[in-house]
């Protein structure tokens, strides 16, 4: 269980950090999605003309403001990490940090590890202000004394993962989908590279490359200088030198697709997220305490038994 827990935790952290909260779920009985915006809100000539008149950095600043103000969206996210793959779908809110529920499937090496531990590869994640809760199905529950949910406190993640955990905790508690937008603006390394149709929506593509120092700066909001320095050291230790970011912006100046990719010691990591239905209603609550085990307690028990 300790190995499976660590593996799953690492993959979840990558999904959350690289998609900037861009993973979501069916919502179940605690997440209800509806929209008055019609997908991304549609498009019209005025926003398109406005965007065309702006330099990339100025346009992305506008996109950041509008996307932040929307406060919620439906999302489909796929993260490939070496031989592992995670696919998620649902609705999330970033009005008060990351809120919502996501569900999907694990693939590749990670799915094999979870299957050996009793899971079936399915995964549901529920996000609140101080913790995320993970459900990996009935088979895994049998390995957890009958509890279906594992609680990952953000403070515990920070302790477990060091500076990378501090950055992840900060992203989760101050979350929105446009961390990458801000990073590209701050770096000045963004350019317009064409137009495409994404999910039936006309979109303009922007892309750029960020060095490890840029990544640490982008993830350092709310961190001390010591934590930021340690985070950059962990990027270096993980073999990450540069991250490539691609963004697709609708004619309504909303983020509709994002791809982030970098090479690391665990292999190439590629995270893709699609955003629709901005303004969706999302409500979330913690699972029943009687149906939950704390990951920190699992780790303590594993260490005590080793």
N, C-alpha and C positions, 0 to 999 in steps of 0.2 A: 504493500500500500504506500510505503514511503516513496518508492521510486515512481509509482504511477502518479502520486500526488504532486511530486516535484515536476514531472514531465508535463502534466496537465497545467500546473500553475505557470510554467514558463511559456507554454503556447498561448494561454489565455492572456498573459501579460503582453505578448507580442501583438495579438489581435487588437487589444484595447489601445496600446500605445501607438501602433502604426496606422490604424484606421481612425484614430482620434475619436473614439467612441462610435465608430461607424459600423457597429454590428447590432442587430436587433432581432425580435422574434415575433411569433404569432400573438403573443401577449396573454394568452390563456384567460383566466378570470380576473387578472390584475392589470391588464394592459388593453386599452380599447382605442383603436385608431379610426379616426374619421378626418376628412379634410374638406375644406371649402376652397382650396386653392387649385384643385384639378391637376394632380400630379405635381409638377414643379411650379404650378401657377400659370402654365401656358407661356406664350410669348407674344410680343407685339413690336411694332416698328420703333416706337419711342425708346424703350430700353436698349434695343439692338443698336440704334443710331448713337445713343449716349455712350455705350460701351466701345463702339468703333472709334469714337473721338478721343478716348482716353489711352494713355500709355499703360502697359501691362501692370506696373506697380500700383498706379492710381486706380485702375479697374479692379484689381484684386482687393484693394482697401475697401472699395464700395461693396464688393462681394462679401467680404468679411463682416462688414456692418450689417448687411441685409440678412445673411445667413444666421448670424448670432441673434438678431432680432426675431427670427422665426421661431426659435426656441425648441422646435421638435421636428421630427421627420420619420418616415419609414426608410429602412435601410436594408440593403443586401450586401453582405461582406464575405469575401473569400481571402483567406490568408494561407499562403504556401510557405513553409519553413523547412528547408532541406527536403526530407522525404515525407514530411507530414503536411496535412492540409486540413483546414477548418472552414466550414461553410456555415454562415449565420444569416438569419432573416428576421425582421420584425420592425418595431417602432421604439424610438428613444426620445427622451427629452434632455435638454441641457440648460433648462431655465435655472436650476439650482444644483449644478453638478450633474453627473450622469444619473439618470433615472430611467427605468424601463425593464423589459424582459426580452431576452433573445433566445432563439433555439436553432438547432441545426445538427450537423454531423461532423464527426472527426474522420479523417482519411489517412491512408498511408501508415507510416511507422507509429504514429501516436495512436491510431485506431487499434493497431495490433497490440500495443501495450495495454490499452484500456480493456480490450477484449480478454486478454489473459487474466486481468484482474476481476473479470465478471461483468463488465459493461458491454453494451451492444453497439457502441459508436455514436449513439445519439447524445445530445447535450443541450441543456437549457440553462441559461444564466440570467439571474435577476439582479439588478443593480440598484443600490440605495446610497444614501449620503456617506455612510461610513464603512460599507462592506458590499461584496458581491457574493451571491449564493449560487452554487452550481449543482445541478441535478443530472446525473449520468445514467438514470434508468433503474429499473427494478433489480437487475443483476448486480449492479454496484451497491445498491441499498443493502443487499444481503451481506455484503462485506463490511457494512458500516453499522451493524447492529439493527438494521431495519430502517435507519434514517435515509431519506432520499436526498437531502440537501447538505452540501458542505459549505460552511461559511468561511470566506476569506476576508478578514478584516484588513482594511487598507493600511492601518498602522502595523499590522503583522507582516504584510507584504513588504513594507518599507524596511523592517528589521531583517527579513529573510533575504531580500535582494540588494541591500545596500543602497547606494546612490540611485541606481536604476529603479529601485523600489520607491524611493522618495519622489522621483520624477513621475512614476506611474500613479502614485497616491495623489500627487498634485493634479495630474491630468484628469483623474476620475472625479476629484472634488471640485474642479473648475473646468468642466468639460464642455466642449463644443466641437463640431466637425472641422473647424478651420485652423487648427494649429499649423498645418502645412501651408495654408495661405499666408498666415502671418510670418512663418519662417522664410518663405520665398520673398515676401516684401522686405523683411529685415535684411536679407542677404543681398538684394539687388541683382540676383542671378536668375531672373525669370524672363522668358520670351514667349511671344505668341507663335504657335506652330501650326495653325490651321483650324478648320471647322469640320465637325462631324455630327451625325445624328445619334443621340444616346437615348435609348428607350423611347423613340419617337419624338424626342425633343432636339431641336437645333442647338448646338453648343459650340463654343469656341474653346480650343485647347491651348493651355499654357503649360510650360514645363521648365524645369531647372534642376541643377545639381547642388547639393549642400555638403560641405566638408564636415568632418566630425566636430570641429569647433563650432560650426553653425548649428548642428543638431543639439549640442549641449546648451547653447544659448537659447534655442527655441524651447527646450524643455525645462529651463531653469526658473521660470516665473514662480516666485514664492519660495525658492530654495536659497540657502545661504551660499556664499562663494565657495566654502569648503565642500558643500554637497555638489555644487555645479562642477568643481574641479574633479571630484571623485567620479561623477557621472561620465565626464569626458574620458577619464582613465578606463572606465568600464567599457565604453565604446571601443577604445583602442584595444583593450584586452580581448574583446569579442571579435576583433578583426574587422570592425566597421570603419571604413575610411570615408566613404561618400554615399549619400542617399540620393537616388533619382526620384523626383516627384513630378507627376503629371496631373493636371486639373482640367476638368471640362466645366465650363460656365454657360448657363442657359441665357437666353435673351432677356430674361427677367433678372439677370445678375445673381443667380443662385447657383451654388455648387451642386452639380448633378452626378459627377463621377470623380473619383480620385484613385490614383495608383501610386504606391510608394514601393521602392525596391532598393535593396542593398545586399552586398555579400558579407557573410559573417563566417565564423568558425563552424557553425552548424550547417552551413550551406547558404544558398541564395534565399532570401526572404522577399516575397512579393505579396503586398496587401492591396486588394481592390475593393472599393466600396461604391455602391450606387445609392443615390438619395432621391426620394420622391415624396410627394404628399406633405410638403412643409406645413407646419401648423397643426399636425395631427394631435389628438388628445391622448395623453399617456399618464396612467396612474399605476403605482407600484407599491406593494407592501412586502415585508419580510415574511418568509415561510414560517410555519408554526415551529416554535422552539423545540417541541417534542419530536419534530421530524427533521431536526438539524443537528449536525455535529460540527465542531469548530476545527478548522484545519490546523490551528496552532496547537490544539490538544492532540490531534493525530500525530503531529511532528514530535511533541514531547514524549508521547507513548512509544513511538518508533525509536527515538534516541535512547530512551530508558531501557528498551529491550535489546539494543545493539551491543 
